[in-house]
Amino acid sequence: MGRDGSREEVIAKHRAWLASQPDRLDALDELRDRDLVCWCAPQACHGDVLIELANQA
């Protein structure tokens, strides 16, 4: 994806960053059971991480 790494690396970095942001993790409840659309689809995306974490709880 550029200077920050490959798509997989950038998504992993986003996941790690998000794990260190309790306020943002709490806000993920608002995404539960919703559709999140991104222009990255059908490729992997940071949005996939958001929806995955939102639907885990």
N, C-alpha and C positions, 0 to 999 in steps of 0.2 A: 504494500500500500504506500510505500514511500520510505522516507527517512526514519519512521518509527517502527518499521519492520514489515513482515508479510501480513496478510490478512489474519492468519491464525495467531501470529504474535501480538498484533494490535488488539484483537479480541481478548486474548489472555491478559494483556496489560489492563484492559478496561475492566475485566472481571476482578483482577487483583485490586485495582484502584477502588472499585465500587465496594468491595468487601471492607475497605477501611473508612467508609463513609456511612456511619449509622443513620444519619438523618435521611440520606438518599435511599438506603435500604428500607427504612420505614415507609417512605413515600411510594415504594413499589406496590403497596397494597392497592393503590388506585388503578394499577394496570391489570389486576387479577381478572381473568376471564374476558379480557378485551383483545381486540385485534390491534396489532401494531404494524404499521406499514412503513417500509423503507425502500429507497431506490436500489439498495444492494441486492434485494431478492432477485433470483433464488439463491444467491451466494450467501455464505455465513456472514453474520453482521452483529454489531454490538446490541442491536435490538433483540436478537435472539436470546442474549444473556439476560436482558431486562425481563422479557416475558417468562423465561425459564425460572428466574428467581422469584418473580411475582407469583407464579402459579405453584411454587413449592410449598408455601406456607399455608 
